[in-house]
Amino acid sequence: MTQTITPKRFDGRTVIVTGAGSGIGRATATRLVQEGARVVAADVVADRLDALRGELVGHDVVTVVGDVAQAATIDAVIAAADGTVDGLANVAGIMDAFLPPAEVDDATWDRVMGVNVTGPMRLTRAVLGLMIPAGAGSIVNVASEAAFRGSAAGVAYTTSKHAVVGLTKSVAFFYGPSGVRANAVAPGAVVTNIEAPMRSDFAAGRIGPIMQVAVPQPAEAERLAAAITWLLSDDAANVNGAVLPSDGGWSVV
């Protein structure tokens, strides 16, 4: 993919990106710094953040190692932002081994909901404390094709991504008048290192045939980063509460 960078689009702005060590988060953090942002990059794997920082020498990147499901990580990310947050990209997420409702275990459910829902909610709550007084801010959550249907993942991931859409719309409704926008991007298949094993034979029989005929070719992470950075920017100033499919057309099948 050939990216069209918009120089200085984020000059003077601080943007938090979770899941910044790989995949969509890494592509988003990279795009943002290339367009002038100061980026607070959070990820659970330290080596990934070290590699990102090494690739972005000369840019303003602050890294935070931690699990977004943990309150201490949220506190560390906000501290690293140093009092100003102009944008937030909640990208970090995990899959659920395609476990259907009758087979999902409590540990999988709790872990997926913690990373995919509770973490973004807590970080959103924290940045709102800075954005509302400033009268401006943009939040972009990464939902999924699983936010539109029940045939794209297991029950925990599907429920979590439906919840991400609800979080997005609630923030947009309550704080749009305060100058804060919240939107979501819904990817389909993307080339990332997210682990997505299928541990259920029953799910394989139900989902497998649909995946074979309905899912477009996986997209490069940079394609999602382009959508996320657009929604974070002033170019999307009139967009609030939207859920933008970036799925290669999967949502129209």
N, C-alpha and C positions, 0 to 999 in steps of 0.2 A: 504493500500500500504506500502511495506517495502522500505524505502529509503536507497540508498547507498551513504552515505556522503563521499566526498573527502576532508579530512582534509587539511587545509592550501592552498587550491586551489586559494583562494582570499586574502591570507595574504598581508597586506600592501596596499590594494586597497579600494577605496571608491566607493560605488555604490548607486545611487538614485533609490528608488522604489516608484512609486505613487500607490494610491489605496492600501496602505500597511496595512490598518486596518482590512481587511477582504478578504476572498476568495483567488484568485490567488495571489494578491499582498502580503497578509499576509504570504502565504506559501512560496513565493519567498524570502521575507525579512528574514524569519526564516531560510530557506535553506542557504542563503548567509552568514548570521552571523555564522552559524554552520560550514561553510567552510572558515571562517577567515576574512570575509569582514567587513569593517566599513560601516554601512548602514544608509543612510538618508531616513527615512520612512515618506512619506507624505500621508495624508488622510484628508477628509473633516470632519470626526467625531472624536472629541477629545477622547471620552471614548474608542474607539477602539484602538487608539494609546497608551493610558495609559495601556490597557490590554496587548497589544503586548510588551511594554517595561517591564511590570511586569513579563511576561513569559521569557524574554530574559535577565534577570539580569545577569551581568557578561560579557555580550557581548557589543560591541561598537555600540550602536544604538542612533541616534539623530532623534527626531520626529519633524515634522512640520505640524501644523493644518492649512488647507486651501483648497480652491477650485482651482483646477488646471486650470479652465477656467479664473481665475483672474490673471492679471499680477503681482500683489503684492505677490501672493503665489509663483510664479516662482522665484521672487527675493529672497524670504525667503528661498526657497529650495537651491538655489545657494549659498546664504550666509552661510547656515548650512554646506555646503560641504567644506567650508573653503579653497577654492583655488584649490582643486584637485577633479576631477571626472574621474574615470576610467571606470565606467559603468553606464548605465541608462536603467531602465526597465519602460517603459510607460505602466502601467497596468490599471490605473483608467479609468472607462468607465461606461456609462449608456445606458439603452434601450430606446425604443421609443413607447411603447404600441402597437406595430405592426400596426401603422397607415399607410395605403397605400397613394400613391401620391395625390389622390383626397380628402383625409380627413385630411392630416397632417396640424396642425396649426403652425403659425409662432413661438410661444413660444417653442413648442416641438422641431422644427427644429433648432432653434437658440441654445437651451440648449444642445441638443445632439451634434451638431457640435462644440460647445464651449468646452465641456468636452472631446469629443472623438478625435477631430482634432486640434483645435486651441491650447489647452493646450499642447499636445505632441509636436506640431510644435514649440511653444515658448520655451519649456524646451529643446528640441533638439537644437534649435538655441543657447540657452545659454550655454549648455555644449560643443558645438562645439568650442566655444571661448576658452575653456580650453583644449579640446582634441587635436585640430589641432596643437597648439604650442608644445604639449607634444609628438606628433607623434604617439599616440596610443589612443584607446578607443573603447568601444563596446556598441552599442545601440540596445535594443530589444524592439520592439513595439508589443502590443497585438492586433492582427487583429481579425478575426472571420471567421467561416464558411460563414457568410454573406458577406465576401469579395470575395467569389467565385460564388455566386448565388443570385438571387432575391427572393428566397422563404424561407429565414431563419429568416426574421425580417421585420419591416416596412421600409419605404423609407429613413427616416433620419438615422437610424442605419446602414442600408445597404450602403448608400452613404458614411457615415463616415468611415466605415471599408474598403471600396474600396479606400478612400482617404488615410487611414493609410498605405495601401500597396504602394500607390504612393509616400508618404513621405519617406517610407523605401527605396524604390528603388532609389529615387532621392539622398538621403544622401549617399547611397552606391556608386552610380556612381560618384558623385562630390568629395567625400572625401576618398574613398578607397585608392587612391595613397598617401594620407597623413597619412595612418596608422589607419584610423577610419573605423570600420565595422558597418553596420546597417542591421539587419535582423528582421523578424517578425514571431511570432507564431500565428497560426490560430486555436483557440479552437472550438470544437463543444459544446455540452451541458456539463456544469460543475456544480458541487454542490457548489453554492455560495449563498449569500444573496441578489444578485442583483435583483431588482424588475422588473418583466417582465409581467405586465398585458396585456391582449388583449382587447383593447377598441373598436375594429372594428368588427362588425358582418360579413362584407364583407371579411375582412382578415381572420377571423376564417374559413369561408367557403372555401377560397382558400388555406391557409397555413395548416389548421388543418389536412386534410387528408394526406398531405405529411409528416408532422411531425410524424404522427402515424406509418408510415411504413418505413421511411428513417432514423430517428434519433437514433443512438445507445444510450445505457444507459449512463447517465451523469457520467463524470469522477470526481475523487477527485481532488481538487485543487493542491495537491502535484504532480500529474502527469504533470500538466502544469508547475509548478515550476521547475521540473527536466529539461524540455526542455529549459526553459528560462535561467536557470543558465548555462546550457551547452553552449548555444549560447553566453552568456556573457563571458565565460571562454576562455582561450587560446586553449582548446581542439577543439574549432571551428575556429581556426585561419585562415583556408582556406575557410571559409563560409562568403560570403558577398552578400547582396541583395536577400537573399533567403526568401521565405515564407513557413514556415514549418507547414503543417497541423498536429494538435494534436487533432484529432476529433473522434478517435475510428473507423475510416474508413468511416465516413459520406461523405467525399469528393470523394469517388470512387463509390458512389451509383448513 
